Amino acid sequence: MKNSKRKTRSDKFPLTLHPTGQYCKKIRGKIRYFGKDKKKAIEKYLAQATYLHGAQSLVQKISNGKMTLKQLCDLYLHYQNSRVFVGDIGLTPKNCTSIN
């Protein structure tokens, strides 16, 4: 017998419609709102998803006012990864030529 996982609504669309009419998602114990238009809300969520789900821990570690070079590089890499995830940038540089 084949074990297949049933798809739930959250697998298909990550946001839920709040009674106020806005699309939202509970992330780390807080409800985050992304707007009333479904397409704009999913775009806004995808743009902020990497930060909301992971990079906050880095920002909280830096809150003492002192930042190391490693922390700065990690923040930059998280930012660039979120841009790749959203589709703002690609994984390969566009204007690079190979040196042969």
mmCIF file as gemmi writes it, N, C-alpha and C atoms, coordinates in Angstrom:
data_model
loop_
_atom_site.group_PDB
_atom_site.id
_atom_site.type_symbol
_atom_site.label_atom_id
_atom_site.label_alt_id
_atom_site.label_comp_id
_atom_site.label_asym_id
_atom_site.label_entity_id
_atom_site.label_seq_id
_atom_site.pdbx_PDB_ins_code
_atom_site.Cartn_x
_atom_site.Cartn_y
_atom_site.Cartn_z
_atom_site.occupancy
_atom_site.B_iso_or_equiv
_atom_site.pdbx_formal_charge
_atom_site.auth_seq_id
_atom_site.auth_asym_id
_atom_site.pdbx_PDB_model_num
ATOM 1 N N . MET Axp A 1 ? 0.84 -1.176 0 1 0 ? 1 A 1
ATOM 2 C CA . MET Axp A 1 ? 0 0 0 1 0 ? 1 A 1
ATOM 3 C C . MET Axp A 1 ? 0.89 1.246 0 1 0 ? 1 A 1
ATOM 4 N N . LYS Axp A 2 ? 0.564 2.204 -0.831 1 0 ? 2 A 1
ATOM 5 C CA . LYS Axp A 2 ? 1.379 3.404 -0.989 1 0 ? 2 A 1
ATOM 6 C C . LYS Axp A 2 ? 1.042 4.429 0.093 1 0 ? 2 A 1
ATOM 7 N N . ASN Axp A 3 ? 2.072 4.967 0.724 1 0 ? 3 A 1
ATOM 8 C CA . ASN Axp A 3 ? 1.896 5.998 1.732 1 0 ? 3 A 1
ATOM 9 C C . ASN Axp A 3 ? 1.969 7.362 1.053 1 0 ? 3 A 1
ATOM 10 N N . SER Axp A 4 ? 0.86 8.032 0.903 1 0 ? 4 A 1
ATOM 11 C CA . SER Axp A 4 ? 0.877 9.352 0.282 1 0 ? 4 A 1
ATOM 12 C C . SER Axp A 4 ? 0.331 10.376 1.26 1 0 ? 4 A 1
ATOM 13 N N . LYS Axp A 5 ? 1.023 11.495 1.328 1 0 ? 5 A 1
ATOM 14 C CA . LYS Axp A 5 ? 0.613 12.568 2.217 1 0 ? 5 A 1
ATOM 15 C C . LYS Axp A 5 ? -0.471 13.393 1.53 1 0 ? 5 A 1
ATOM 16 N N . ARG Axp A 6 ? -1.523 13.657 2.224 1 0 ? 6 A 1
ATOM 17 C CA . ARG Axp A 6 ? -2.613 14.451 1.683 1 0 ? 6 A 1
ATOM 18 C C . ARG Axp A 6 ? -2.227 15.919 1.681 1 0 ? 6 A 1
ATOM 19 N N . LYS Axp A 7 ? -2.476 16.596 0.574 1 0 ? 7 A 1
ATOM 20 C CA . LYS Axp A 7 ? -2.158 18.018 0.488 1 0 ? 7 A 1
ATOM 21 C C . LYS Axp A 7 ? -3.201 18.813 1.259 1 0 ? 7 A 1
ATOM 22 N N . THR Axp A 8 ? -2.709 19.707 2.095 1 0 ? 8 A 1
ATOM 23 C CA . THR Axp A 8 ? -3.605 20.588 2.836 1 0 ? 8 A 1
ATOM 24 C C . THR Axp A 8 ? -3.597 21.957 2.178 1 0 ? 8 A 1
ATOM 25 N N . ARG Axp A 9 ? -4.462 22.827 2.653 1 0 ? 9 A 1
ATOM 26 C CA . ARG Axp A 9 ? -4.509 24.175 2.087 1 0 ? 9 A 1
ATOM 27 C C . ARG Axp A 9 ? -3.194 24.911 2.286 1 0 ? 9 A 1
ATOM 28 N N . SER Axp A 10 ? -2.533 24.673 3.408 1 0 ? 10 A 1
ATOM 29 C CA . SER Axp A 10 ? -1.281 25.373 3.684 1 0 ? 10 A 1
ATOM 30 C C . SER Axp A 10 ? -0.164 24.941 2.734 1 0 ? 10 A 1
ATOM 31 N N . ASP Axp A 11 ? -0.268 23.731 2.161 1 0 ? 11 A 1
ATOM 32 C CA . ASP Axp A 11 ? 0.72 23.298 1.183 1 0 ? 11 A 1
ATOM 33 C C . ASP Axp A 11 ? 0.547 24.048 -0.138 1 0 ? 11 A 1
ATOM 34 N N . LYS Axp A 12 ? -0.679 24.396 -0.453 1 0 ? 12 A 1
ATOM 35 C CA . LYS Axp A 12 ? -0.965 25.062 -1.714 1 0 ? 12 A 1
ATOM 36 C C . LYS Axp A 12 ? -0.775 26.574 -1.632 1 0 ? 12 A 1
ATOM 37 N N . PHE Axp A 13 ? -1.229 27.214 -0.564 1 0 ? 13 A 1
ATOM 38 C CA . PHE Axp A 13 ? -1.147 28.663 -0.399 1 0 ? 13 A 1
ATOM 39 C C . PHE Axp A 13 ? -0.793 28.938 1.054 1 0 ? 13 A 1
ATOM 40 N N . PRO Axp A 14 ? 0.336 29.583 1.325 1 0 ? 14 A 1
ATOM 41 C CA . PRO Axp A 14 ? 0.829 29.693 2.697 1 0 ? 14 A 1
ATOM 42 C C . PRO Axp A 14 ? 0.068 30.685 3.584 1 0 ? 14 A 1
ATOM 43 N N . LEU Axp A 15 ? -0.741 31.56 3.003 1 0 ? 15 A 1
ATOM 44 C CA . LEU Axp A 15 ? -1.413 32.587 3.791 1 0 ? 15 A 1
ATOM 45 C C . LEU Axp A 15 ? -2.867 32.216 4.056 1 0 ? 15 A 1
ATOM 46 N N . THR Axp A 16 ? -3.411 32.74 5.142 1 0 ? 16 A 1
ATOM 47 C CA . THR Axp A 16 ? -4.818 32.536 5.45 1 0 ? 16 A 1
ATOM 48 C C . THR Axp A 16 ? -5.526 33.886 5.45 1 0 ? 16 A 1
ATOM 49 N N . LEU Axp A 17 ? -6.819 33.857 5.191 1 0 ? 17 A 1
ATOM 50 C CA . LEU Axp A 17 ? -7.612 35.075 5.166 1 0 ? 17 A 1
ATOM 51 C C . LEU Axp A 17 ? -8.109 35.371 6.577 1 0 ? 17 A 1
ATOM 52 N N . HIS Axp A 18 ? -7.706 36.51 7.107 1 0 ? 18 A 1
ATOM 53 C CA . HIS Axp A 18 ? -8.089 36.94 8.445 1 0 ? 18 A 1
ATOM 54 C C . HIS Axp A 18 ? -9.505 37.533 8.396 1 0 ? 18 A 1
ATOM 55 N N . PRO Axp A 19 ? -10.261 37.501 9.483 1 0 ? 19 A 1
ATOM 56 C CA . PRO Axp A 19 ? -11.602 38.101 9.478 1 0 ? 19 A 1
ATOM 57 C C . PRO Axp A 19 ? -11.625 39.588 9.099 1 0 ? 19 A 1
ATOM 58 N N . THR Axp A 20 ? -10.494 40.283 9.219 1 0 ? 20 A 1
ATOM 59 C CA . THR Axp A 20 ? -10.418 41.692 8.828 1 0 ? 20 A 1
ATOM 60 C C . THR Axp A 20 ? -10.343 41.857 7.319 1 0 ? 20 A 1
ATOM 61 N N . GLY Axp A 21 ? -10.173 40.751 6.588 1 0 ? 21 A 1
ATOM 62 C CA . GLY Axp A 21 ? -10.093 40.808 5.142 1 0 ? 21 A 1
ATOM 63 C C . GLY Axp A 21 ? -8.676 40.816 4.61 1 0 ? 21 A 1
ATOM 64 N N . GLN Axp A 22 ? -7.685 40.764 5.496 1 0 ? 22 A 1
ATOM 65 C CA . GLN Axp A 22 ? -6.29 40.764 5.069 1 0 ? 22 A 1
ATOM 66 C C . GLN Axp A 22 ? -5.737 39.347 5.133 1 0 ? 22 A 1
ATOM 67 N N . TYR Axp A 23 ? -4.775 39.066 4.239 1 0 ? 23 A 1
ATOM 68 C CA . TYR Axp A 23 ? -4.088 37.779 4.27 1 0 ? 23 A 1
ATOM 69 C C . TYR Axp A 23 ? -2.987 37.855 5.312 1 0 ? 23 A 1
ATOM 70 N N . CYS Axp A 24 ? -2.843 36.777 6.094 1 0 ? 24 A 1
ATOM 71 C CA . CYS Axp A 24 ? -1.881 36.795 7.187 1 0 ? 24 A 1
ATOM 72 C C . CYS Axp A 24 ? -1.248 35.42 7.356 1 0 ? 24 A 1
ATOM 73 N N . LYS Axp A 25 ? -0.198 35.396 8.176 1 0 ? 25 A 1
ATOM 74 C CA . LYS Axp A 25 ? 0.462 34.137 8.52 1 0 ? 25 A 1
ATOM 75 C C . LYS Axp A 25 ? 1.065 34.303 9.908 1 0 ? 25 A 1
ATOM 76 N N . LYS Axp A 26 ? 0.942 33.278 10.716 1 0 ? 26 A 1
ATOM 77 C CA . LYS Axp A 26 ? 1.534 33.295 12.048 1 0 ? 26 A 1
ATOM 78 C C . LYS Axp A 26 ? 2.97 32.808 11.935 1 0 ? 26 A 1
ATOM 79 N N . ILE Axp A 27 ? 3.924 33.684 12.265 1 0 ? 27 A 1
ATOM 80 C CA . ILE Axp A 27 ? 5.344 33.386 12.163 1 0 ? 27 A 1
ATOM 81 C C . ILE Axp A 27 ? 5.993 33.699 13.505 1 0 ? 27 A 1
ATOM 82 N N . ARG Axp A 28 ? 6.6 32.688 14.105 1 0 ? 28 A 1
ATOM 83 C CA . ARG Axp A 28 ? 7.267 32.822 15.396 1 0 ? 28 A 1
ATOM 84 C C . ARG Axp A 28 ? 6.366 33.422 16.466 1 0 ? 28 A 1
ATOM 85 N N . GLY Axp A 29 ? 5.104 33.003 16.458 1 0 ? 29 A 1
ATOM 86 C CA . GLY Axp A 29 ? 4.173 33.425 17.496 1 0 ? 29 A 1
ATOM 87 C C . GLY Axp A 29 ? 3.485 34.754 17.258 1 0 ? 29 A 1
ATOM 88 N N . LYS Axp A 30 ? 3.792 35.446 16.166 1 0 ? 30 A 1
ATOM 89 C CA . LYS Axp A 30 ? 3.156 36.722 15.86 1 0 ? 30 A 1
ATOM 90 C C . LYS Axp A 30 ? 2.414 36.606 14.536 1 0 ? 30 A 1
ATOM 91 N N . ILE Axp A 31 ? 1.257 37.238 14.458 1 0 ? 31 A 1
ATOM 92 C CA . ILE Axp A 31 ? 0.506 37.254 13.205 1 0 ? 31 A 1
ATOM 93 C C . ILE Axp A 31 ? 1.028 38.403 12.353 1 0 ? 31 A 1
ATOM 94 N N . ARG Axp A 32 ? 1.46 38.087 11.147 1 0 ? 32 A 1
ATOM 95 C CA . ARG Axp A 32 ? 1.965 39.088 10.198 1 0 ? 32 A 1
ATOM 96 C C . ARG Axp A 32 ? 0.934 39.264 9.097 1 0 ? 32 A 1
ATOM 97 N N . TYR Axp A 33 ? 0.613 40.524 8.777 1 0 ? 33 A 1
ATOM 98 C CA . TYR Axp A 33 ? -0.383 40.833 7.755 1 0 ? 33 A 1
ATOM 99 C C . TYR Axp A 33 ? 0.313 41.27 6.476 1 0 ? 33 A 1
ATOM 100 N N . PHE Axp A 34 ? -0.254 40.858 5.331 1 0 ? 34 A 1
ATOM 101 C CA . PHE Axp A 34 ? 0.372 41.131 4.041 1 0 ? 34 A 1
ATOM 102 C C . PHE Axp A 34 ? -0.552 41.832 3.053 1 0 ? 34 A 1
ATOM 103 N N . GLY Axp A 35 ? -1.723 42.28 3.46 1 0 ? 35 A 1
ATOM 104 C CA . GLY Axp A 35 ? -2.598 43.045 2.589 1 0 ? 35 A 1
ATOM 105 C C . GLY Axp A 35 ? -3.861 42.309 2.203 1 0 ? 35 A 1
ATOM 106 N N . LYS Axp A 36 ? -4.741 43.036 1.486 1 0 ? 36 A 1
ATOM 107 C CA . LYS Axp A 36 ? -6.055 42.489 1.121 1 0 ? 36 A 1
ATOM 108 C C . LYS Axp A 36 ? -6.073 41.824 -0.251 1 0 ? 36 A 1
ATOM 109 N N . ASP Axp A 37 ? -5.21 42.252 -1.154 1 0 ? 37 A 1
ATOM 110 C CA . ASP Axp A 37 ? -5.166 41.664 -2.491 1 0 ? 37 A 1
ATOM 111 C C . ASP Axp A 37 ? -4.343 40.378 -2.444 1 0 ? 37 A 1
ATOM 112 N N . LYS Axp A 38 ? -4.9 39.274 -2.967 1 0 ? 38 A 1
ATOM 113 C CA . LYS Axp A 38 ? -4.266 37.965 -2.847 1 0 ? 38 A 1
ATOM 114 C C . LYS Axp A 38 ? -2.904 37.923 -3.544 1 0 ? 38 A 1
ATOM 115 N N . LYS Axp A 39 ? -2.813 38.435 -4.767 1 0 ? 39 A 1
ATOM 116 C CA . LYS Axp A 39 ? -1.553 38.391 -5.509 1 0 ? 39 A 1
ATOM 117 C C . LYS Axp A 39 ? -0.49 39.272 -4.862 1 0 ? 39 A 1
ATOM 118 N N . LYS Axp A 40 ? -0.87 40.481 -4.461 1 0 ? 40 A 1
ATOM 119 C CA . LYS Axp A 40 ? 0.095 41.38 -3.817 1 0 ? 40 A 1
ATOM 120 C C . LYS Axp A 40 ? 0.527 40.837 -2.456 1 0 ? 40 A 1
ATOM 121 N N . ALA Axp A 41 ? -0.39 40.191 -1.755 1 0 ? 41 A 1
ATOM 122 C CA . ALA Axp A 41 ? -0.069 39.64 -0.439 1 0 ? 41 A 1
ATOM 123 C C . ALA Axp A 41 ? 0.955 38.512 -0.556 1 0 ? 41 A 1
ATOM 124 N N . ILE Axp A 42 ? 0.791 37.624 -1.54 1 0 ? 42 A 1
ATOM 125 C CA . ILE Axp A 42 ? 1.752 36.524 -1.693 1 0 ? 42 A 1
ATOM 126 C C . ILE Axp A 42 ? 3.1 37.059 -2.144 1 0 ? 42 A 1
ATOM 127 N N . GLU Axp A 43 ? 3.121 38.098 -3 1 0 ? 43 A 1
ATOM 128 C CA . GLU Axp A 43 ? 4.383 38.704 -3.412 1 0 ? 43 A 1
ATOM 129 C C . GLU Axp A 43 ? 5.096 39.338 -2.218 1 0 ? 43 A 1
ATOM 130 N N . LYS Axp A 44 ? 4.343 40.036 -1.39 1 0 ? 44 A 1
ATOM 131 C CA . LYS Axp A 44 ? 4.923 40.674 -0.203 1 0 ? 44 A 1
ATOM 132 C C . LYS Axp A 44 ? 5.447 39.616 0.771 1 0 ? 44 A 1
ATOM 133 N N . TYR Axp A 45 ? 4.68 38.529 0.937 1 0 ? 45 A 1
ATOM 134 C CA . TYR Axp A 45 ? 5.116 37.444 1.823 1 0 ? 45 A 1
ATOM 135 C C . TYR Axp A 45 ? 6.406 36.818 1.32 1 0 ? 45 A 1
ATOM 136 N N . LEU Axp A 46 ? 6.471 36.52 0.03 1 0 ? 46 A 1
ATOM 137 C CA . LEU Axp A 46 ? 7.67 35.893 -0.527 1 0 ? 46 A 1
ATOM 138 C C . LEU Axp A 46 ? 8.881 36.814 -0.426 1 0 ? 46 A 1
ATOM 139 N N . ALA Axp A 47 ? 8.658 38.117 -0.554 1 0 ? 47 A 1
ATOM 140 C CA . ALA Axp A 47 ? 9.757 39.072 -0.435 1 0 ? 47 A 1
ATOM 141 C C . ALA Axp A 47 ? 10.307 39.118 0.986 1 0 ? 47 A 1
ATOM 142 N N . GLN Axp A 48 ? 9.458 38.89 1.967 1 0 ? 48 A 1
ATOM 143 C CA . GLN Axp A 48 ? 9.871 39.015 3.368 1 0 ? 48 A 1
ATOM 144 C C . GLN Axp A 48 ? 10.074 37.675 4.067 1 0 ? 48 A 1
ATOM 145 N N . ALA Axp A 49 ? 9.777 36.574 3.392 1 0 ? 49 A 1
ATOM 146 C CA . ALA Axp A 49 ? 9.765 35.261 4.041 1 0 ? 49 A 1
ATOM 147 C C . ALA Axp A 49 ? 11.105 34.88 4.657 1 0 ? 49 A 1
ATOM 148 N N . THR Axp A 50 ? 12.185 35.056 3.924 1 0 ? 50 A 1
ATOM 149 C CA . THR Axp A 50 ? 13.492 34.66 4.446 1 0 ? 50 A 1
ATOM 150 C C . THR Axp A 50 ? 13.834 35.436 5.712 1 0 ? 50 A 1
ATOM 151 N N . TYR Axp A 51 ? 13.569 36.726 5.701 1 0 ? 51 A 1
ATOM 152 C CA . TYR Axp A 51 ? 13.853 37.544 6.88 1 0 ? 51 A 1
ATOM 153 C C . TYR Axp A 51 ? 12.969 37.129 8.053 1 0 ? 51 A 1
ATOM 154 N N . LEU Axp A 52 ? 11.678 36.988 7.805 1 0 ? 52 A 1
ATOM 155 C CA . LEU Axp A 52 ? 10.754 36.683 8.893 1 0 ? 52 A 1
ATOM 156 C C . LEU Axp A 52 ? 10.985 35.306 9.498 1 0 ? 52 A 1
ATOM 157 N N . HIS Axp A 53 ? 11.392 34.343 8.693 1 0 ? 53 A 1
ATOM 158 C CA . HIS Axp A 53 ? 11.579 32.986 9.202 1 0 ? 53 A 1
ATOM 159 C C . HIS Axp A 53 ? 12.968 32.72 9.765 1 0 ? 53 A 1
ATOM 160 N N . GLY Axp A 54 ? 13.982 33.507 9.37 1 0 ? 54 A 1
ATOM 161 C CA . GLY Axp A 54 ? 15.31 33.131 9.807 1 0 ? 54 A 1
ATOM 162 C C . GLY Axp A 54 ? 16.245 34.226 10.242 1 0 ? 54 A 1
ATOM 163 N N . ALA Axp A 55 ? 16.312 35.314 9.537 1 0 ? 55 A 1
ATOM 164 C CA . ALA Axp A 55 ? 17.352 36.31 9.771 1 0 ? 55 A 1
ATOM 165 C C . ALA Axp A 55 ? 17.121 37.133 11.028 1 0 ? 55 A 1
ATOM 166 N N . GLN Axp A 56 ? 15.95 37.058 11.626 1 0 ? 56 A 1
ATOM 167 C CA . GLN Axp A 56 ? 15.697 37.843 12.825 1 0 ? 56 A 1
ATOM 168 C C . GLN Axp A 56 ? 16.646 37.478 13.948 1 0 ? 56 A 1
ATOM 169 N N . SER Axp A 57 ? 17.025 36.218 14.034 1 0 ? 57 A 1
ATOM 170 C CA . SER Axp A 57 ? 17.94 35.804 15.093 1 0 ? 57 A 1
ATOM 171 C C . SER Axp A 57 ? 19.277 36.525 14.948 1 0 ? 57 A 1
ATOM 172 N N . LEU Axp A 58 ? 19.704 36.771 13.705 1 0 ? 58 A 1
ATOM 173 C CA . LEU Axp A 58 ? 20.942 37.512 13.495 1 0 ? 58 A 1
ATOM 174 C C . LEU Axp A 58 ? 20.806 38.952 13.951 1 0 ? 58 A 1
ATOM 175 N N . VAL Axp A 59 ? 19.678 39.565 13.645 1 0 ? 59 A 1
ATOM 176 C CA . VAL Axp A 59 ? 19.464 40.959 14.029 1 0 ? 59 A 1
ATOM 177 C C . VAL Axp A 59 ? 19.398 41.083 15.54 1 0 ? 59 A 1
ATOM 178 N N . GLN Axp A 60 ? 18.785 40.118 16.216 1 0 ? 60 A 1
ATOM 179 C CA . GLN Axp A 60 ? 18.689 40.16 17.664 1 0 ? 60 A 1
ATOM 180 C C . GLN Axp A 60 ? 20.065 39.998 18.315 1 0 ? 60 A 1
ATOM 181 N N . LYS Axp A 61 ? 20.95 39.202 17.722 1 0 ? 61 A 1
ATOM 182 C CA . LYS Axp A 61 ? 22.296 39.037 18.276 1 0 ? 61 A 1
ATOM 183 C C . LYS Axp A 61 ? 23.103 40.322 18.157 1 0 ? 61 A 1
ATOM 184 N N . ILE Axp A 62 ? 22.794 41.148 17.169 1 0 ? 62 A 1
ATOM 185 C CA . ILE Axp A 62 ? 23.55 42.364 16.917 1 0 ? 62 A 1
ATOM 186 C C . ILE Axp A 62 ? 23.002 43.539 17.724 1 0 ? 62 A 1
ATOM 187 N N . SER Axp A 63 ? 21.892 43.363 18.401 1 0 ? 63 A 1
ATOM 188 C CA . SER Axp A 63 ? 21.204 44.465 19.058 1 0 ? 63 A 1
ATOM 189 C C . SER Axp A 63 ? 22.017 45.15 20.153 1 0 ? 63 A 1
ATOM 190 N N . ASN Axp A 64 ? 23.144 44.573 20.574 1 0 ? 64 A 1
ATOM 191 C CA . ASN Axp A 64 ? 23.958 45.212 21.605 1 0 ? 64 A 1
ATOM 192 C C . ASN Axp A 64 ? 24.767 46.381 21.066 1 0 ? 64 A 1
ATOM 193 N N . GLY Axp A 65 ? 24.692 46.661 19.768 1 0 ? 65 A 1
ATOM 194 C CA . GLY Axp A 65 ? 25.373 47.813 19.184 1 0 ? 65 A 1
ATOM 195 C C . GLY Axp A 65 ? 26.724 47.491 18.576 1 0 ? 65 A 1
ATOM 196 N N . LYS Axp A 66 ? 27.228 46.304 18.787 1 0 ? 66 A 1
ATOM 197 C CA . LYS Axp A 66 ? 28.521 45.919 18.231 1 0 ? 66 A 1
ATOM 198 C C . LYS Axp A 66 ? 28.312 44.801 17.231 1 0 ? 66 A 1
ATOM 199 N N . MET Axp A 67 ? 28.911 44.942 16.05 1 0 ? 67 A 1
ATOM 200 C CA . MET Axp A 67 ? 28.749 43.953 14.997 1 0 ? 67 A 1
ATOM 201 C C . MET Axp A 67 ? 30.119 43.468 14.551 1 0 ? 67 A 1
ATOM 202 N N . THR Axp A 68 ? 30.253 42.166 14.433 1 0 ? 68 A 1
ATOM 203 C CA . THR Axp A 68 ? 31.501 41.608 13.922 1 0 ? 68 A 1
ATOM 204 C C . THR Axp A 68 ? 31.418 41.533 12.401 1 0 ? 68 A 1
ATOM 205 N N . LEU Axp A 69 ? 32.549 41.332 11.775 1 0 ? 69 A 1
ATOM 206 C CA . LEU Axp A 69 ? 32.578 41.2 10.326 1 0 ? 69 A 1
ATOM 207 C C . LEU Axp A 69 ? 31.797 39.968 9.881 1 0 ? 69 A 1
ATOM 208 N N . LYS Axp A 70 ? 31.888 38.889 10.641 1 0 ? 70 A 1
ATOM 209 C CA . LYS Axp A 70 ? 31.139 37.671 10.307 1 0 ? 70 A 1
ATOM 210 C C . LYS Axp A 70 ? 29.635 37.926 10.346 1 0 ? 70 A 1
ATOM 211 N N . GLN Axp A 71 ? 29.141 38.646 11.356 1 0 ? 71 A 1
ATOM 212 C CA . GLN Axp A 71 ? 27.72 38.952 11.443 1 0 ? 71 A 1
ATOM 213 C C . GLN Axp A 71 ? 27.271 39.819 10.268 1 0 ? 71 A 1
ATOM 214 N N . LEU Axp A 72 ? 28.099 40.777 9.873 1 0 ? 72 A 1
ATOM 215 C CA . LEU Axp A 72 ? 27.785 41.632 8.735 1 0 ? 72 A 1
ATOM 216 C C . LEU Axp A 72 ? 27.701 40.805 7.452 1 0 ? 72 A 1
ATOM 217 N N . CYS Axp A 73 ? 28.644 39.913 7.256 1 0 ? 73 A 1
ATOM 218 C CA . CYS Axp A 73 ? 28.634 39.049 6.065 1 0 ? 73 A 1
ATOM 219 C C . CYS Axp A 73 ? 27.42 38.123 6.067 1 0 ? 73 A 1
ATOM 220 N N . ASP Axp A 74 ? 27.064 37.57 7.23 1 0 ? 74 A 1
ATOM 221 C CA . ASP Axp A 74 ? 25.894 36.698 7.324 1 0 ? 74 A 1
ATOM 222 C C . ASP Axp A 74 ? 24.615 37.453 6.972 1 0 ? 74 A 1
ATOM 223 N N . LEU Axp A 75 ? 24.488 38.694 7.464 1 0 ? 75 A 1
ATOM 224 C CA . LEU Axp A 75 ? 23.312 39.5 7.128 1 0 ? 75 A 1
ATOM 225 C C . LEU Axp A 75 ? 23.246 39.762 5.629 1 0 ? 75 A 1
ATOM 226 N N . TYR Axp A 76 ? 24.383 40.088 5.038 1 0 ? 76 A 1
ATOM 227 C CA . TYR Axp A 76 ? 24.429 40.343 3.598 1 0 ? 76 A 1
ATOM 228 C C . TYR Axp A 76 ? 24.042 39.096 2.808 1 0 ? 76 A 1
ATOM 229 N N . LEU Axp A 77 ? 24.557 37.935 3.204 1 0 ? 77 A 1
ATOM 230 C CA . LEU Axp A 77 ? 24.232 36.687 2.508 1 0 ? 77 A 1
ATOM 231 C C . LEU Axp A 77 ? 22.752 36.329 2.651 1 0 ? 77 A 1
ATOM 232 N N . HIS Axp A 78 ? 22.179 36.532 3.834 1 0 ? 78 A 1
ATOM 233 C CA . HIS Axp A 78 ? 20.75 36.287 4.015 1 0 ? 78 A 1
ATOM 234 C C . HIS Axp A 78 ? 19.929 37.211 3.12 1 0 ? 78 A 1
ATOM 235 N N . TYR Axp A 79 ? 20.349 38.473 3.036 1 0 ? 79 A 1
ATOM 236 C CA . TYR Axp A 79 ? 19.643 39.427 2.183 1 0 ? 79 A 1
ATOM 237 C C . TYR Axp A 79 ? 19.699 39 0.719 1 0 ? 79 A 1
ATOM 238 N N . GLN Axp A 80 ? 20.876 38.62 0.252 1 0 ? 80 A 1
ATOM 239 C CA . GLN Axp A 80 ? 21.021 38.204 -1.142 1 0 ? 80 A 1
ATOM 240 C C . GLN Axp A 80 ? 20.248 36.909 -1.419 1 0 ? 80 A 1
ATOM 241 N N . ASN Axp A 81 ? 20.253 35.98 -0.464 1 0 ? 81 A 1
ATOM 242 C CA . ASN Axp A 81 ? 19.487 34.742 -0.637 1 0 ? 81 A 1
ATOM 243 C C . ASN Axp A 81 ? 17.989 35.023 -0.736 1 0 ? 81 A 1
ATOM 244 N N . SER Axp A 82 ? 17.505 35.987 0.037 1 0 ? 82 A 1
ATOM 245 C CA . SER Axp A 82 ? 16.087 36.328 -0.056 1 0 ? 82 A 1
ATOM 246 C C . SER Axp A 82 ? 15.776 36.957 -1.407 1 0 ? 82 A 1
ATOM 247 N N . ARG Axp A 83 ? 16.697 37.725 -1.981 1 0 ? 83 A 1
ATOM 248 C CA . ARG Axp A 83 ? 16.493 38.309 -3.31 1 0 ? 83 A 1
ATOM 249 C C . ARG Axp A 83 ? 16.471 37.222 -4.382 1 0 ? 83 A 1
ATOM 250 N N . VAL Axp A 84 ? 17.303 36.196 -4.232 1 0 ? 84 A 1
ATOM 251 C CA . VAL Axp A 84 ? 17.287 35.075 -5.17 1 0 ? 84 A 1
ATOM 252 C C . VAL Axp A 84 ? 15.964 34.325 -5.045 1 0 ? 84 A 1
ATOM 253 N N . PHE Axp A 85 ? 15.505 34.114 -3.815 1 0 ? 85 A 1
ATOM 254 C CA . PHE Axp A 85 ? 14.257 33.396 -3.555 1 0 ? 85 A 1
ATOM 255 C C . PHE Axp A 85 ? 13.069 34.096 -4.208 1 0 ? 85 A 1
ATOM 256 N N . VAL Axp A 86 ? 13.05 35.419 -4.138 1 0 ? 86 A 1
ATOM 257 C CA . VAL Axp A 86 ? 11.952 36.199 -4.709 1 0 ? 86 A 1
ATOM 258 C C . VAL Axp A 86 ? 12.079 36.29 -6.223 1 0 ? 86 A 1
ATOM 259 N N . GLY Axp A 87 ? 13.301 36.207 -6.74 1 0 ? 87 A 1
ATOM 260 C CA . GLY Axp A 87 ? 13.51 36.289 -8.175 1 0 ? 87 A 1
ATOM 261 C C . GLY Axp A 87 ? 14.053 37.614 -8.647 1 0 ? 87 A 1
ATOM 262 N N . ASP Axp A 88 ? 14.459 38.486 -7.71 1 0 ? 88 A 1
ATOM 263 C CA . ASP Axp A 88 ? 15.044 39.774 -8.088 1 0 ? 88 A 1
ATOM 264 C C . ASP Axp A 88 ? 16.379 39.594 -8.794 1 0 ? 88 A 1
ATOM 265 N N . ILE Axp A 89 ? 17.146 38.614 -8.356 1 0 ? 89 A 1
ATOM 266 C CA . ILE Axp A 89 ? 18.453 38.354 -8.96 1 0 ? 89 A 1
ATOM 267 C C . ILE Axp A 89 ? 18.571 36.865 -9.256 1 0 ? 89 A 1
ATOM 268 N N . GLY Axp A 90 ? 19.489 36.524 -10.149 1 0 ? 90 A 1
ATOM 269 C CA . GLY Axp A 90 ? 19.738 35.127 -10.473 1 0 ? 90 A 1
ATOM 270 C C . GLY Axp A 90 ? 20.932 34.605 -9.696 1 0 ? 90 A 1
ATOM 271 N N . LEU Axp A 91 ? 21.2 33.335 -9.843 1 0 ? 91 A 1
ATOM 272 C CA . LEU Axp A 91 ? 22.329 32.741 -9.14 1 0 ? 91 A 1
ATOM 273 C C . LEU Axp A 91 ? 23.664 33.021 -9.825 1 0 ? 91 A 1
ATOM 274 N N . THR Axp A 92 ? 23.637 33.338 -11.117 1 0 ? 92 A 1
ATOM 275 C CA . THR Axp A 92 ? 24.881 33.604 -11.835 1 0 ? 92 A 1
ATOM 276 C C . THR Axp A 92 ? 24.92 35.056 -12.268 1 0 ? 92 A 1
ATOM 277 N N . PRO Axp A 93 ? 26.089 35.68 -12.225 1 0 ? 93 A 1
ATOM 278 C CA . PRO Axp A 93 ? 26.209 37.068 -12.69 1 0 ? 93 A 1
ATOM 279 C C . PRO Axp A 93 ? 25.937 37.174 -14.186 1 0 ? 93 A 1
ATOM 280 N N . LYS Axp A 94 ? 25.308 38.254 -14.623 1 0 ? 94 A 1
ATOM 281 C CA . LYS Axp A 94 ? 24.905 38.407 -16.013 1 0 ? 94 A 1
ATOM 282 C C . LYS Axp A 94 ? 26.053 38.918 -16.89 1 0 ? 94 A 1
ATOM 283 N N . ASN Axp A 95 ? 26.892 39.779 -16.396 1 0 ? 95 A 1
ATOM 284 C CA . ASN Axp A 95 ? 27.892 40.435 -17.218 1 0 ? 95 A 1
ATOM 285 C C . ASN Axp A 95 ? 29.297 39.88 -17.021 1 0 ? 95 A 1
ATOM 286 N N . CYS Axp A 96 ? 29.414 38.674 -16.576 1 0 ? 96 A 1
ATOM 287 C CA . CYS Axp A 96 ? 30.731 38.074 -16.381 1 0 ? 96 A 1
ATOM 288 C C . CYS Axp A 96 ? 31.167 37.297 -17.623 1 0 ? 96 A 1
ATOM 289 N N . THR Axp A 97 ? 32.403 37.426 -17.943 1 0 ? 97 A 1
ATOM 290 C CA . THR Axp A 97 ? 32.955 36.631 -19.031 1 0 ? 97 A 1
ATOM 291 C C . THR Axp A 97 ? 34.019 35.712 -18.444 1 0 ? 97 A 1
ATOM 292 N N . SER Axp A 98 ? 34.11 34.533 -18.994 1 0 ? 98 A 1
ATOM 293 C CA . SER Axp A 98 ? 35.099 33.596 -18.475 1 0 ? 98 A 1
ATOM 294 C C . SER Axp A 98 ? 36.489 33.93 -19.008 1 0 ? 98 A 1
ATOM 295 N N . ILE Axp A 99 ? 37.479 33.722 -18.182 1 0 ? 99 A 1
ATOM 296 C CA . ILE Axp A 99 ? 38.867 33.98 -18.551 1 0 ? 99 A 1
ATOM 297 C C . ILE Axp A 99 ? 39.467 32.659 -19.016 1 0 ? 99 A 1
ATOM 298 N N . ASN Axp A 100 ? 39.816 32.58 -20.262 1 0 ? 100 A 1
ATOM 299 C CA . ASN Axp A 100 ? 40.417 31.344 -20.813 1 0 ? 100 A 1
ATOM 300 C C . ASN Axp A 100 ? 41.783 31.633 -21.375 1 0 ? 100 A 1
